[in-house]
Amino acid sequence: MPIIENKEELLKKYKLAGKIRFISFLLLLLFLLAMKIIGGYSYLNAAFITLILVEAALNQPYAFIVKRVNLYRFQYYQMTLDILAISWLLYYMGGIEAPLVTIAYYAVILWAGVVSTTGAVLFAVLASVISFSSIVIFEYFGILPHVSFYNYKMPEAQMFSLLFGNISFLFAFGYFSAHSSGVIKFLERKRQEESLRYVHKLLATGHLMGNTAHDILNCFAAIKAYTYMILDGGKAGPQDAEKLKAIDRMEEKGKSLVFRLAEFSKSPQKELEPFDMHRIIEEALDLTWPVVRYSKMSVEKEFGMNIPDVMADKCQLQEVFTALILNSMDAMSDKGVLTIKTGYDRVGGNVEIVFSDTGIGMNREHLKRVGEPFFTTKEADKGFGLGLATAYGIIERHNGKLEIKSEPYKGTTVAIRLPVNQPPVFQKKSNTPNR
């Protein structure tokens, strides 16, 4: 899955880049003015100053522009403009003779690696190489008017040697930038997944606990009331025996609710066991029922027959199913239906679990980003965007696949395929029987 940053974080980096670009060109102008004053090489002319001022001026409406364009396309436009500006500056400072100007290309390539993807880095490298080579060759062979501040004509062999050396360094730096950026982003994402999964679980547990507390209190209130009635009666007759049975049922129900919440919030087990998917789905439904029953969502189950057990971490899969149920509930402002289907693909050897709702759905842009940590279509106080990001990771660790299809105002379908015979990522170490 591609690692793409949250749009808000990307927007902050673009705004910062605009400020840095403005300051950089302003400092360059001041530096050249200072060189002219102290009697150094005078690189300044009307075209050169105009280029600097135009590049600086373009950054003034930067914050206004980036909010109204597609950021992932805009980065290519911005890199193109920067590389053309750098090349033009290079030309007016003597082409291959210009001191230190080629370093600016490395800044663009590094920026592409930090902010964007490997494709953007490749684009920055190729655009820099083509632009730099064109300026140097066209100027050296007279296609462009020659600009020089030295009384020296560089030999052709020396020019090509410097040209190929700079090009080699640009490609090497591009490789370094893309590789390093990819490793850093991968490690950062893995760290976020592992740490934020527990944050999400804690938040979900607290949410469920708050809505379940009423049911638990009702259970124990009934236990207390029936107990006092037995004590006040003095004799345990037939009716008292029925009340005792009711006490036992209420106590079991209360214990079951507390046990499921505790099991949901405990650390994931490392040893996998064969589990019935229907059992895990039912427990996820029981766990979310105190919340779902007050919503406008109804649940329909279409369970297949003869579904084989799957080697799984029960707690982790229960976490996935719970997140999908709650997501479907949040997607239904009006009455809607969540349909949960199961089946067995004998040819592929996969157990299939499908969650299909009739909620508001998602557009294509949101659908591409649902697996990103912290990406959410919910309001700020209703979600953190961790449920599906966590689900993707859990299903991948079970050697399974998670696919999402959605259409605006038509609903969302999440299909999960878990292999029956394929060994999982972390193997079972003992033959602990299913509980």
N, C-alpha and C positions, 0 to 999 in steps of 0.2 A: 504494500500500500504506500503511495507517495506521501512524503512528509511535507505538509503544507502548513504554514503558520496561520494562526487566527488572523482574520482580516483587520481587527482593531490593532493587533500588535504590528502587523505589516504597515498599517497606516501611520503609526507612530514612527517607524523606521524611515518611511518615505519623507515625512515632515522633517525629521532630523537630518536626513540626507540633503534636503533642500537648503536648510540653514548652513550646513557644512559647505555646500557648493557655493553659496553666496559669499560666505566668509573667505573661502579659498581664492575665488577670483578677485575679491576686493584686496586681499593681501598681496596677490600677484601684481595687481595694478600699483599698489603702494611700493612694492619692492622694485618694480621697473622705474617708477618715478624717482625713487631714492638712488638707483644706479645712474640715472641720467644726471641727477643733481651733483653726485660726487665725481662725475666724469668717467664712468665706466661705459660699457657698450650700450648704446642707445637702441633698444629693440622697438621703441615706440614709434608708431606711425598711425595715421587716421584709421586704417582698416583694423589694425591690431587693437586700438583702444575701443573702437566700435564693437568688435567681437566680444571683448571683456564686458563692456557695459550691457550688451544685449543678453549675454548669458546670465549676468547678475540680475538683470531686470526680469527675465523669465521666471526667476525663483520667487518673485514677490507674490504673485497669485497662487503659489504652489499649494498652500493648504486648501485653497478654494477648489483647485483643479482636481486634486487626488480624490476628493470626496464624490466626484461626479463622473468618474471614469472607471473602467475595468482595470483594477490594479495589476492583474497578471499580464495584461497586454501593455499597459502603460510603462511597465519596467523596460520593455524592449525599445519603446520610443525614447525613453529617457536615456538609456545606454547609448542608443544611436546618436542622439544629439550631443552627449558628452564626448563620445569618441571623435565625432566630426569637429567639435570645438577644440579638443586636444590636438588633433591633427593639424588644424588650421594654425593654432599657436605654434606648433612644431615647425610648420612651414615658415612663419614669419620670424622664427628665432634661428633659422639657418638649416633646417632639415636634419640631416644626420649629424651635423656639427652642434646642434642645440644641446646645451648642458642640462641634464636631469629631467627634461620635459617628458621623456618616455616613462618615467616613474608614474605619471598620472594614469597611464593605461593600466598599471598594476592595481591602482586604487579602484578602478571600475570593475576589474575582474574579481578582486577580493570582495567588493560590495555585492556582486552577483552571487558569489558563493555563500555569503553570510545571509543574505536576504531571500534568495530565490533557490532555484534548482540547478542540477547539472546541465540541463539544456540552456539555461541562461548564461552559465559560465562558458560553455562552448560558443555560444553566440558572441559573447564579449571578446573571447580570444580571437575568433575568426574575423570579427569586425575590426578589431585593433590591428591585426596582422595585415589585412587588406588595405586599410586606411593608411597605416604607417608605411607600408611598402610602396603604395601608390605615390604618396607625398615625396618620399626619398628618391625614387626612380624618376618620376616626372620632373622633379627639380634638377636632379643631377644631369639628365640628358636634355634639358632645355625645353621640355614640354611646358613646364611652368617657369616663369621668370626666376632666375637664380637669386637667392637671398643669402648673402654671406657677410660675416663681420671679421673675416680673417683674409689676409693677403696670401691665400694658399689654396691651391686646387688639389683636392684629395684624389689620389689615384683610384682608378676604377676597382682594382682588386681590393684595396682597403675599404672602399665603400661597400662592396658586396660582402666582405668579411664582417664588417660591423652590422650590416643589415641582417644577415643570416644569424649572427650572434644574438641580436635583439629578438628576432623572431623565435629562436630556440628558447630563450628565456621566457618569452610570453607563453609559449605552449607548456613549458615546464611549470611555470607559476599557475597556469590554468588547471593543470592536472592536480597540483598540490592543493589549490583552493577547493576544487570540486571534491577531491577525496577527503580532505580534512573536514570540510563542511558536512559531508555526508556522514562521516563517523560521529562527529559531534552531535548532529541532529538525531542520529539513530540512538546513541547512548542517552541523550536527553529524553527522548521519547520513552525508552525502556524504563528509565528512572521514574518518569512521570506516571507511566502505567502502573508500576508496582506500588508506588506511594499513594497515588490518587485512587486506586481501586479500594483501598482500605478507608479512605476518606469518604468515597461514595457509599461504601457499605455502612459506615457509621451514620451518615446522613439518612440513608434509607431506613436503617434500624430505628433511629430516633423518630422519623416520620411515622413508621408503622407502629412503634411503641406508643406514641401519643394517641393514635386512633384506636389502638387495641386496649388501652388501659380501661376504657369504659366497660368492655366485655369482661375483662378479668375481674374488675370490681363487682360487676353484677353476679359473676359466678361465686365469688367468695361471700357476697352479701346473702345469696341464697343459702350457702352452706351454714352461715351463722344463724340465719333465721330458722332454718329447719332444726338446727341443733338446739336452740332455745326452746322450740316447741316440744321437742322430745323430753328435754329436762323438765319443763313445766308440767308435762303430762304425767310423769311419775311411773308409767308402765309402758312397756314396748309391745303394744298390740299390733294387729294386722296393718292398721293405718301407719303406725310408726315404722313398721318394716318397709312400707312403700316410701316413706319419707327418707329412711336411711338409704334406700336405693337411689333416690333422687340426689341425696347428698353425694353419694359415690359418683354419680354421673357428672354432677357439677364440678366435683373435685378433679375428676379425670379431664374434663374439658379445660379447666383452668391450667392444670399441669401441662396439657398438650400445647396450649397457646404459648406459655412461658418457655417450654422446651424448644419449640420451633424458632422463636425469636432468638434464644441463646445459641441454637445450632447455626442459624443464619449469620450471626455476628462473630462466630469463632474463626480462628485461623484455618486456612485451607489445609486439607489433609494431603500428604505426599503419596500415600499408597492408594492406588485406584482399586475399585471393586466393581463387580458387575451389578448394574442397577437397571430397574425397570423404568423407562422414561415416563410412563404413565404415572407412576408413583411420585416421581420428582415434580411433574407438572401439577398433580393434585395437591401436593404439599405447598407449592408456590401459590396456587389458587387459594388454599386455606390461609396462607400467610397474608395475602393481600385482601382477603375477603372483608375484613373490618373496614377497609378503605373503599373497596369497589362497591360494596352494597349501598353506600350513600351517594354513589355517582349515578350518571345516566347510562352507564354501559352495562349491557348484558353479555354473558359469556356462553358460547355454544361449543360443545366438545364433539369432535368426530374422530374418535380413536379407531385405528386399524386393529385387525385381529392378528394374533400370533407374531407380535413384535418382539424380536430377541433383545436380551439385555445388552447393554453397552458398558464397556470398561470406562468408568468415569469418576471424577471427583464430584460427589453429590452436592456439596456445598457450593461449588463454583457454578455448576449447571443450574442449581436453584437460584443463584444470584442472577444469572442470565435471564431465566424465565420470569423472575420477579420484575426485573427492569423492563422487559418487553410488555408485561401486563400493565405496569404503571404508565409506561409511555403511551400505550393505546388508550388508557383511561384519560390521560391528559389531552389527547388529540381529539376528544369528543366533547364539544361544548353542548351539543344537543344529544338526543338519544342515538345510540349506536350499538353495534354488535362486534364483539371480538370472537372470532372463530379459531379454535385451536384444533389442527388436524395432525394426525400421525400416520405413518405408513412405513413400509419396508421395501426397499429396492433390492430385490434378490440378485439382479445382474451386477449392480455396482457394490452390493454388500453394505449399504448404508441405511441407517434409520433416519427417517425424515420427519422433522417437526416444523409445522408451519403456523405462524401467528398472523392472522389476517384481520384487519379492522376496517371500519367504515368511517374513520376520522377525517380530519382536514387534509391529510396527505402532505407531500413536499414537492417543491419544484426541482428542476434538474440541478441547479446550483447547490441547493441544500443537500440533495441526494448524494452528490459527489463528496460531501464533507462530513457525513454523519459519523464516520469512524474517527474523527479527530477529537483528541481530548479538549474539553472546554467549549466545543462547538455545540450550540443548542439553539433551537427555534423557540424555546419557551421564554417567558418573561424572566427578568434577572432574579426575582425572588422565588421562582418555581423550579429551577433546575440549574445544574452546573455543567451539563454536557459531557458527563462521564459514563453514563449507562451503556450506550452503544460502543463507545471506545473500549470499555472494559469487556463487553460481550465479544467483540472481535478477537481480543487477545485470548480470552478463555477458550473460545471455540477453536482457534488456531492451535492452542496447546493440546487440544484433544484430537488433533489431526483432522478436524472437521472444516466445513465451509459455511459461511454465513452470507447470504445474499439478500439484498433489500430492493424491492420494487415499490414505487409510489407514484401517485398522480395527484395533483392538487384537487381537493374537494371530492376525491373518489376513494381515498384510503391508502393504507400501507400494508404490504405483505413482507414478512420476514421469514425466510426459509433457512432452516438449519439442517445440515447433513452430517451425521456422525458415523464413522466407520465401525463396523461390528468386529471385523477380524484384524484390521490393521493395528499394529502395536502403537500405543500412545507415546507421547513425548517422554513422560516419566513412568517407568514400569512399576507394576505391582510387585511387591517383594514377598508377600505371603498370601496364602489362600484363605484370607479371612472371609467367612460366609456372609452373604447379604443379610442385612438386618431387617 
